[in-house]
Amino acid sequence: MRFTISKPSMEAFAKTVTEETTIDASCRWLGLYRVCWASPYSTVEAEALPGSAALSTEEWAIHSNTGFLWLPEGRPEGTMDDSYRHLGGNWYGWRGWDNW
């Protein structure tokens, strides 16, 4: 439910991130999520996937190693540290090594 409510503002912001080549470390509320880092998604083998966006979220009072990916095509590459789950359409949920 939280993702569904937040999806329109996250999608609009993700589309601006796809046009950037640098990291945006500023914090903002996108729907019900506080996003404090955004950049194009980079795979292990490539610098950055064109048209992609990685959004890192923070929860109240703790830094969480979680976020979202907007991928125009393909699937994210899981690693020993990162896992992903498909949320629908071009969206994936991301969880890092600390499992918060």
N, C-alpha and C positions, 0 to 999 in steps of 0.2 A: 504494500500500500504506500509506504514512504517513497519508494522509488517511482511508482506511478505518478504520485503527486509532484515529484521533483523533476520528472523526465523532461517536460517542455523547456524549463529554464536551463537544465543541464545540456540538453541538445543544442539550444541556441548558443551557449557558451562554447561547447565542443566544436561547433562549426567555426568559431573565431580562432580557436587554438589550432585547427588544421591549417590555417594560413600562416602561422608563426613558425619560427625555427629555433626560438630560444625558450628557456624555462620562465614561466610566470609564477613567481613565488608569493604573490599577494593573496590574501585571504578574502573570500566572499561567500555569501550564502547563495546557494543555487537550490531553490525550493527548500527542502528540509535538511539539506546537507551543507556543512561548512567545508568548502574546498580551499586548500591552502597551498596548492602546487599544481601546475598544469604544463604539459608539453606534448609534442607529438610522441606517439608510442614508438619505442625502439625495440627491435628484436635483438637476440644474441648475435645474429649474423649481419644485420643491417643497421645503418645509422638511425633512420626513422622511416616509418611507413607513411607515404604521402596520404593525406586526407584523414589521418588518425589523430586521436587525442587521448591522453592519459590524465586522469583527474585524481588527485590524492585527497582523501577526506580526513577530517579530524573530528573526534567526538568530544563532548564537553569534559573538561578537566583531564583528558589523557590524549596523548598522541597515539592514534591508531595507525597501523600499517595496512590500511585498506583504501580502496578507491574504485574507480570505474574506468573502463576503456571503451572508446568509440572507435570501431574498426569498419572501414568501408567494405572490406572483403577479407576473407580468410579467418583464421582463428589465432588467438594469442598463444605464444609459446610458454608452456609451464616450465619452471626451473626447480632446482632444489629449494629455492627460497620463495618462489611465487606460485600461487595457484589461481585459476580463473574458473568462473562458472557463467554460462550463457544466460542472460536475462531476457533475451528476446531481441529480434531485429539485429541492429549493429552493436548492441550493448553487452558488455561483460562485466561482472563483478570481479574485483581483484583483492587478494589477501596475501600479505607478505609473510616473512619468516616468523614474526612474533605471535601470529594467530589471534590478535585482539579482535 
